[in-house]
Amino acid sequence: MFRISVDGNLLNNEASFTYSGSATGGRMPTTLVVGVPLRTKNQTVTAMWHNVRGSTVIVDSPCTLSAIY
């Protein structure tokens, strides 16, 4: 499960993926797009992840977080 936090407030939108034991290593591309209300001051946007049912994730490819004003 992936979510976005803005200034410490977790947004409701989420993205998730499921396990795959395929020969390709089970890679699952995941995209989460959210709208963030703009403020007149700087905001901190943070990507958050949490496991489901004790799962683990190994991130072995590039990950990005973009915030565009």
The 8 nearest C-alpha neighbors of each residue, nearest first, counted from 0:
[[1, 15, 49, 48, 14, 50, 13, 2],
 [0, 2, 48, 14, 13, 47, 15, 49],
 [3, 1, 13, 47, 46, 12, 48, 14],
 [4, 2, 46, 45, 10, 47, 9, 5],
 [3, 5, 9, 45, 8, 7, 44, 10],
 [6, 4, 44, 8, 7, 43, 45, 9],
 [5, 7, 43, 8, 42, 4, 44, 45],
 [6, 8, 5, 4, 9, 43, 45, 44],
 [9, 7, 4, 5, 6, 10, 3, 44],
 [8, 10, 4, 3, 7, 5, 11, 2],
 [11, 9, 12, 3, 4, 8, 2, 5],
 [10, 12, 13, 9, 2, 3, 4, 33],
 [13, 11, 10, 2, 33, 14, 3, 31],
 [14, 12, 2, 1, 11, 0, 15, 31],
 [15, 13, 1, 31, 0, 2, 30, 29],
 [16, 14, 0, 1, 13, 17, 29, 30],
 [17, 15, 27, 29, 18, 14, 0, 28],
 [16, 18, 19, 15, 27, 25, 0, 26],
 [19, 17, 25, 20, 16, 27, 26, 21],
 [18, 20, 25, 21, 17, 24, 26, 27],
 [19, 21, 25, 24, 18, 22, 23, 26],
 [22, 20, 23, 25, 19, 24, 26, 18],
 [21, 23, 24, 20, 25, 19, 26, 18],
 [24, 22, 21, 25, 26, 20, 19, 27],
 [25, 23, 22, 26, 21, 20, 19, 27],
 [24, 26, 19, 21, 20, 23, 27, 18],
 [27, 25, 24, 28, 23, 19, 18, 21],
 [26, 28, 29, 25, 16, 17, 19, 18],
 [29, 27, 26, 30, 16, 15, 25, 62],
 [30, 28, 27, 31, 14, 16, 15, 1],
 [31, 29, 32, 14, 28, 15, 1, 13],
 [30, 32, 14, 33, 13, 29, 1, 2],
 [31, 33, 30, 34, 12, 14, 13, 3],
 [34, 32, 35, 31, 12, 3, 10, 13],
 [33, 35, 36, 32, 37, 12, 10, 66],
 [34, 36, 37, 33, 5, 10, 66, 44],
 [37, 35, 34, 38, 5, 33, 42, 39],
 [38, 36, 35, 39, 68, 42, 40, 41],
 [37, 39, 40, 36, 41, 42, 35, 68],
 [38, 40, 37, 41, 42, 36, 68, 35],
 [41, 39, 38, 42, 37, 43, 6, 36],
 [42, 40, 43, 39, 38, 37, 6, 44],
 [41, 43, 6, 44, 40, 5, 38, 37],
 [42, 44, 6, 5, 45, 41, 7, 4],
 [43, 45, 5, 4, 42, 6, 3, 46],
 [46, 44, 4, 3, 47, 43, 5, 64],
 [45, 47, 3, 2, 4, 48, 44, 64],
 [48, 46, 2, 1, 3, 45, 4, 49],
 [49, 47, 1, 0, 2, 50, 46, 3],
 [50, 48, 0, 51, 1, 47, 2, 54],
 [49, 51, 54, 53, 55, 0, 52, 48],
 [50, 52, 54, 53, 49, 0, 55, 15],
 [51, 53, 54, 50, 55, 49, 0, 17],
 [54, 52, 51, 50, 55, 49, 56, 0],
 [55, 53, 50, 51, 52, 56, 49, 18],
 [56, 54, 50, 53, 57, 51, 49, 52],
 [57, 55, 58, 54, 50, 59, 49, 18],
 [56, 58, 59, 55, 60, 26, 54, 25],
 [57, 59, 60, 56, 61, 62, 26, 55],
 [60, 58, 57, 61, 62, 56, 26, 24],
 [59, 61, 58, 62, 57, 26, 63, 28],
 [60, 62, 63, 59, 58, 64, 28, 57],
 [63, 61, 60, 64, 58, 59, 29, 28],
 [62, 64, 65, 61, 46, 30, 66, 60],
 [63, 65, 66, 46, 62, 45, 44, 31],
 [66, 64, 67, 63, 44, 32, 46, 45],
 [65, 67, 68, 64, 44, 35, 43, 45],
 [68, 66, 65, 35, 64, 34, 37, 44],
 [67, 66, 37, 35, 65, 36, 38, 41]]
